[in-house]
Amino acid sequence: MLALLGLATILVLLVVIMSNKMSPLVALIAVPIIAALVGGFGLETSKFIIAGIRSIAPTAGMFVFAIIFFGIVTDAGMMDPIIDRILGLVGTKPARITVGTALLALLIHLDGSGAVCFLITIPAMLPLYERLGMDKRVLALCVSMAAGVNFLPWTGPMIRSAAALKVPVTDIFNPLIAVQCVGLVFVFTVAYFLGKREERRLGYTSGAVAAGGAPIGPAARVLTPEQQKIRRPKLFWVNLILTIFIMGVMIDGVVDPVVMFMIGTVLALMINYPNVKAQKERVDAHAKAALMMASILLAAGVFTGIMSNSKMLAAMAQSAVAFVPADMAQHIPFALGILSMPLSLLFDPDSYYFGMMPVIAEVYKTLGGDPIQVAQASVLGQMTVGFPVSPLTPATFLVVGLCGIGLGEHQKFAIPFLFAASVVMTIAAALLGVFPF
């Protein structure tokens, strides 16, 4: 009975989210509560909810303060010299331009926002691609690869996987650091060879000039008056050192991530905007993005709290175990890693990480495996390298819109490379012992 109720709950959740009948926030709260009441748990449902929210609170707090922290140091101009330096170094050689595109996207994506990454990187590089006649699909791919492989502890998939399994995000991320490095080597290798291919296609010669005879170079970045007003260029090194320190201590696990980002946010505000009014304005500027994701995470706490404490999840896993041969159990994470990127085309992040992944993790746990390995396999592709081509995410349409290409041609060109990146990282994870083959 519980297994069937749990299965029905997840199926309803997937359907209402993917068909846009309900927003993820509403579905993650309403669907499990109704299921718990139908299952006869009554007022005990409230206890399940509180337990779920309590377990999710540190993760939600980390995400809120990570968004605000990176927003503040970006507002202060920490990324400006880095962006300008990269634009100055790429010159007019396509191989340098493609590698520089990937590097710029990688750095901009440090705040964990794909939309911000695309909104900054593509307009900065697009004029150069257009002047040289380079394939804009290459621009879209390089940006997508760099942003996708850059799955940091405060990015959406990592946060969701930690929330779904109720584990510290560093437990999932830290073993994947070497795997991510392998992925980044793949990204820059592909970017370089695509650049060389463009050089051959264009018949590249050094010192390229535009039709009017003027040397071709990157377009100068122009800040708006509002941006100039909040910039703090003299504090570049202070902000950079603060960011490196916060990230280093957090990844090392010496202090809990939510504490480090709280401290970092306070220091960033006091250093860059000592005026109380300015501090409020900077927090307000990023509050919408922070609140939106935090509300989803707390709603996920309701879902996971009810599914776990009502034993629906465990009952589903017990039923599913009968269909999985014991000798095949150890291959679940590896198989999931291979499939994770294509799954981005079928499931949005909320329905996958809060609906599908917990069931797979519970099945794997019942068969003697570590559920964290299921999360690690998932983030190697599901809405990481998969999100810039998935029609289920607005970011995909942002990429094609900014680059001026069609969705179909972007997907046809980018999916093989993004899938290859996911496969390479999955194999690397198995070789490095993160999970078995």
Summary of the structure (lengths in Angstrom):
residues: 437
radius of gyration: 22.7
end to end distance: 34.5
largest distance: 78.1
contacts: 1574
relative contact order: 0.16
helix: 77%
strand: 0%
